[in-house]
Amino acid sequence: MYNLNDYDYHLPEDRIAQTPANRRDHSRLLLLDRQSGRIAHHRFYDLGRFLQPSDVLVVNNTEVIPGRLLGRKETGGKVALLILNYAARTQGSIKSNRLVCDCLLKASKPTRPGSRIVFDEKLTAQVIDVKDNIYKISFEHGGDFERLLYRIGKTPLPPYIRRESDARDPENYQTVYASQKGAIAAPTAGFHFTKETLDGLRHKGIEIVEITLHIGYGTFLPVRVTDIRTHKMHTEAFSLSQAAADVIARAKQAHRRIVAVGTTCVRTLEYSAASNDGITAGSGNCDLFIYPGYRFKIVDAMITNFHLPKSTLLMLVSAFAGRENIFNAYQAAIENGYRFYSYGDAMLIY
């Protein structure tokens, strides 16, 4: 249960979705009863049939920024750069002429402190420092960095999507309720919702609550330890408003289900759980690592996509539903032609 190899499985390459479903809510939906292990197959537009009017649906409203920039060193070499901490660094400083961010950087030759990089639209940058392959970059942008970023930046697709981002990705690689800029990866369980789907759930009586967790680079970092209990979880900035906490607390007191959309919502809600099984509003950095043996305090059901082998996300859903149930469900999904990962299909675990 605690060995990294316990979370490995074989996925045929053609099961990794490279593009989204033609219509968001036409993706497939696997239902998993975590008590009995029973599995059923549906479409996401059927979701309302399996949620109760008393449920509270919690979504992550983070917005993926076009944080991948392509430029050249002053010496001519090509550079690809990914901004890692946009939300934290732009607080109160976005209108200044200079912005310092942590970035990943790829170039044909080593890029040293002092190197200057030139992008389109007269955006320039200078490497200040580098530590553990994270570059501290100072951008000089003339006073409106966000405008420039959204003009010349590209959507930072995950590494398992083996193509360049295209004109459709800025819309497709984003939830329909995204509103808080700062993520470099999307809360992909939310991709399947349309505005019509959400309106239908509200009409049924389901309350929908928004929280924020800005997904960072750490979500793609592999677990490198054999005993997963020694893994150090990456941190991600989150915000849970008092209004959202109040809705969730009232629902828990009334024994109503909290249905989390995605592992990011699960981690944020459980991180914010109070010792008395309530929930505390606030903001900060979430570093909660959930793996089998964890006792859930807030979340009663979750909607999630299918995750990479040996990933912390696979460990989280195994903690929620049981490792055997999850691996049985994954095998059923493979056998039934489900699409995996970010642009893939969904599960409802209840």
C-alpha positions in Angstrom: 0.0 0.0 0.0 2.9 2.4 0.6 5.3 1.1 -2.1 5.5 3.3 -5.2 5.2 0.3 -7.5 1.7 -0.4 -6.0 0.5 2.5 -8.0 1.8 1.5 -11.4 -0.3 0.3 -14.3 0.1 -0.1 -18.1 -1.7 2.3 -20.3 -1.7 1.9 -24.0 -0.3 5.0 -25.7 -3.4 5.5 -27.8 -5.5 5.9 -24.6 -3.8 9.3 -23.8 -6.2 12.0 -25.1 -4.4 14.5 -27.2 -7.5 16.7 -27.9 -10.7 17.2 -25.9 -14.1 15.7 -26.6 -16.1 17.4 -29.4 -18.5 18.6 -26.8 -17.4 19.0 -23.2 -20.4 17.1 -21.6 -20.3 14.3 -24.2 -17.2 12.8 -22.6 -17.7 9.5 -20.9 -18.5 9.1 -17.2 -17.5 6.0 -15.2 -19.4 5.6 -12.0 -17.6 3.9 -9.1 -19.4 3.0 -5.9 -16.6 3.0 -3.4 -18.4 0.8 -0.9 -19.4 -2.1 -3.2 -16.8 -1.5 -6.0 -19.7 -1.5 -8.5 -18.9 0.1 -11.9 -21.3 1.6 -14.4 -20.7 3.5 -17.7 -22.5 6.7 -18.8 -22.0 10.1 -20.4 -21.1 13.2 -18.5 -24.4 14.8 -19.5 -26.1 12.2 -17.3 -24.3 13.6 -14.2 -27.5 15.2 -12.8 -29.1 11.8 -12.5 -26.5 10.7 -9.9 -26.4 13.9 -7.8 -28.9 14.7 -5.1 -30.8 18.0 -4.8 -29.2 18.4 -1.3 -25.6 18.1 -2.7 -23.0 20.9 -2.6 -20.8 20.8 -5.7 -17.4 22.4 -5.1 -15.4 23.7 -8.1 -11.9 25.2 -8.5 -12.2 28.5 -10.4 -8.4 28.9 -11.1 -7.6 30.2 -14.6 -4.7 28.8 -16.6 -2.5 31.7 -17.8 -0.8 31.5 -21.2 2.5 31.3 -19.3 4.7 29.6 -22.0 6.8 32.2 -23.8 9.1 31.7 -26.8 12.0 34.0 -27.3 15.7 34.3 -28.2 18.8 35.2 -26.3 20.5 38.4 -27.4 23.2 36.0 -28.8 20.5 34.4 -31.0 19.7 31.0 -29.3 16.1 30.0 -29.0 14.6 30.0 -25.5 11.3 28.4 -24.2 10.2 29.7 -20.8 7.3 28.8 -18.4 6.2 31.2 -15.7 5.6 29.2 -12.4 4.4 31.7 -9.8 2.4 34.3 -11.7 -0.4 34.7 -9.2 1.9 35.3 -6.2 4.2 37.7 -8.1 1.5 39.9 -9.7 -0.2 40.9 -6.5 0.0 44.7 -6.4 2.8 44.8 -9.0 1.2 44.0 -12.3 1.1 47.6 -13.5 4.8 48.3 -12.7 7.4 48.2 -15.5 9.3 45.3 -14.0 8.1 41.9 -12.7 10.3 39.1 -11.2 9.0 35.5 -11.6 10.3 32.0 -11.0 10.4 30.2 -14.3 11.4 27.0 -16.1 13.7 27.6 -19.0 14.8 25.4 -21.9 17.6 26.5 -24.3 20.1 24.7 -26.6 23.0 25.9 -24.4 23.1 26.8 -20.6 21.6 30.1 -19.7 23.5 32.0 -17.1 22.7 34.9 -14.8 22.9 38.1 -16.7 21.7 36.6 -19.9 19.0 38.7 -21.7 16.0 37.3 -23.6 13.9 39.1 -26.2 10.3 38.1 -26.9 7.7 39.5 -29.3 5.9 42.9 -28.6 9.2 44.3 -27.3 9.0 42.2 -24.1 12.5 41.6 -22.7 13.8 39.7 -19.7 17.0 39.1 -17.8 18.1 36.0 -15.9 18.8 37.0 -12.3 19.6 33.7 -10.7 19.2 29.9 -11.1 18.8 27.4 -8.3 17.7 23.7 -8.6 16.8 24.4 -12.3 14.4 27.2 -11.4 15.3 30.5 -13.0 14.5 33.8 -11.4 13.6 36.0 -14.4 13.1 39.8 -14.4 10.6 40.9 -17.1 10.6 44.5 -18.4 7.2 45.0 -20.0 6.4 48.7 -20.2 3.6 48.7 -17.7 1.0 46.1 -18.8 2.6 42.6 -18.5 -0.8 40.8 -18.5 -1.8 42.4 -21.8 1.5 41.3 -23.3 1.3 37.8 -21.8 -2.2 37.2 -23.2 -1.1 38.5 -26.7 2.1 36.4 -27.1 2.0 33.7 -24.5 0.9 30.1 -25.3 -1.1 27.6 -23.3 1.2 25.4 -21.3 -0.1 21.9 -22.2 1.0 18.9 -20.1 4.0 17.0 -21.3 2.0 13.9 -22.2 0.1 16.0 -24.8 2.6 15.5 -27.6 1.8 18.4 -29.8 2.1 22.2 -29.8 -0.8 24.2 -28.5 -3.1 25.4 -31.2 -5.7 28.2 -31.5 -8.4 26.1 -29.7 -6.4 25.3 -26.6 -6.8 28.7 -24.8 -10.5 27.9 -24.6 -10.4 24.1 -24.4 -7.7 23.9 -21.8 -9.8 26.0 -19.4 -13.0 25.4 -17.4 -16.1 27.4 -18.3 -16.0 28.9 -14.7 -12.3 29.9 -14.6 -12.0 33.4 -13.3 -8.9 33.7 -11.0 -5.7 33.9 -13.0 -2.6 32.0 -11.8 -2.5 28.3 -12.7 0.0 26.7 -15.1 -2.2 23.5 -15.3 -5.9 23.2 -15.4 -8.2 21.5 -12.9 -9.2 19.1 -15.6 -12.1 17.3 -13.9 -13.9 20.6 -14.5 -13.5 20.4 -18.3 -16.6 18.3 -18.7 -19.0 21.0 -17.4 -20.8 23.4 -19.7 -22.8 26.4 -18.6 -25.9 24.4 -19.5 -24.8 21.5 -17.3 -24.2 23.8 -14.3 -27.6 25.6 -14.9 -29.3 22.2 -14.9 -27.7 21.2 -11.6 -28.7 24.5 -10.0 -32.3 24.0 -11.3 -32.3 20.7 -9.5 -31.4 22.5 -6.2 -27.7 21.7 -6.1 -25.6 24.5 -4.6 -22.4 25.2 -6.5 -19.5 26.7 -4.5 -16.3 28.1 -6.0 -12.8 27.9 -4.3 -9.4 28.6 -5.8 -6.2 26.5 -5.9 -3.6 27.6 -8.4 -2.1 24.4 -9.9 1.7 24.6 -10.2 4.6 22.8 -11.8 4.8 20.4 -8.9 1.7 18.6 -10.2 3.9 17.1 -13.0 6.8 16.2 -10.8 7.2 12.4 -10.4 7.4 10.7 -7.1 11.0 9.6 -6.6 10.9 7.7 -3.4 10.1 4.0 -2.9 8.1 4.5 0.3 5.4 7.1 -0.7 5.0 8.2 2.9 8.4 9.9 2.6 7.3 12.0 -0.4 7.4 15.7 0.0 4.3 17.3 -1.5 4.6 20.5 -3.6 2.8 23.5 -2.4 0.1 25.4 -4.2 -1.6 28.7 -3.4 -5.2 28.5 -2.4 -8.1 30.7 -1.3 -11.3 29.6 0.5 -13.7 32.5 1.1 -15.8 32.8 4.3 -19.0 32.5 2.2 -17.8 29.2 0.6 -16.8 27.9 4.0 -20.1 28.8 5.5 -22.0 26.9 2.8 -19.9 23.8 3.2 -20.1 23.9 7.0 -23.9 24.2 7.0 -24.1 21.3 4.6 -21.9 19.1 6.7 -23.9 19.9 9.8 -27.1 18.9 7.9 -25.4 15.6 6.6 -25.5 16.7 3.0 -22.9 15.5 0.6 -19.9 17.6 -0.4 -19.0 16.6 -4.0 -15.6 17.9 -5.0 -14.8 18.5 -8.7 -11.2 17.3 -9.0 -8.3 16.4 -6.8 -7.4 20.1 -6.3 -10.8 20.7 -4.6 -10.3 17.6 -2.5 -6.9 18.8 -1.3 -8.0 22.3 -0.6 -11.1 21.2 1.3 -9.3 18.6 3.4 -6.4 21.0 4.1 -9.0 23.6 5.4 -10.8 21.1 7.5 -11.0 22.1 11.2 -10.4 19.7 14.0 -14.1 19.6 14.8 -15.0 18.4 11.3 -15.9 22.0 10.3 -14.0 24.0 7.7 -11.9 27.2 8.1 -11.9 30.0 5.5 -8.5 31.4 4.6 -5.7 31.5 2.0 -2.2 30.3 1.9 -0.2 27.4 0.5 -1.6 23.9 0.5 0.9 21.0 0.8 -1.4 18.2 1.9 -0.4 14.8 0.6 -3.3 12.4 0.6 -2.6 8.7 0.3 -4.2 5.4 1.5 -4.9 5.5 5.2 -6.0 9.1 5.2 -9.3 9.8 6.9 -11.5 12.2 4.9 -13.2 14.9 6.9 -15.1 17.0 4.3 -15.4 15.3 0.9 -18.2 12.7 0.4 -18.0 12.2 -3.4 -15.7 13.4 -6.1 -15.5 13.9 -9.9 -12.1 13.2 -11.3 -10.3 12.3 -14.5 -8.0 9.2 -15.0 -4.5 9.9 -13.6 -0.9 9.0 -14.4 0.7 5.8 -13.0 2.7 6.4 -9.8 1.3 9.9 -9.4 0.1 11.6 -6.2 -3.3 12.0 -7.8 -3.7 8.3 -8.3 -2.7 7.8 -4.6 -5.3 10.4 -3.6 -8.2 8.6 -5.4 -6.9 5.3 -4.1 -7.2 6.7 -0.6 -10.8 7.8 -1.3 -12.1 4.7 -3.0 -9.7 2.0 -2.1 -6.7 1.0 -4.2 -8.4 -2.3 -5.4 -11.5 -0.4 -6.5 -9.5 2.2 -8.3 -7.4 -0.3 -10.2 -10.5 -2.3 -11.2 -12.1 0.8 -12.4 -9.0 1.8 -14.4 -8.8 -1.6 -16.0 -12.5 -1.4 -16.9 -11.9 2.0 -18.4 -9.0 0.7 -20.5 -11.0 -2.2 -21.7 -14.0 0.0 -22.6 -11.9 2.5 -24.6 -12.0 5.5 -22.2 -9.6 8.4 -22.8 -7.1 9.2 -20.1 -5.5 12.3 -18.5 -6.2 16.0 -19.0 -8.4 15.9 -22.1 -9.8 12.5 -21.3 -12.9 11.1 -19.7 -14.3 11.4 -16.1 -15.2 9.3 -13.1 -17.8 10.0 -10.4 -16.7 8.3 -7.2 -19.4 8.2 -4.5 
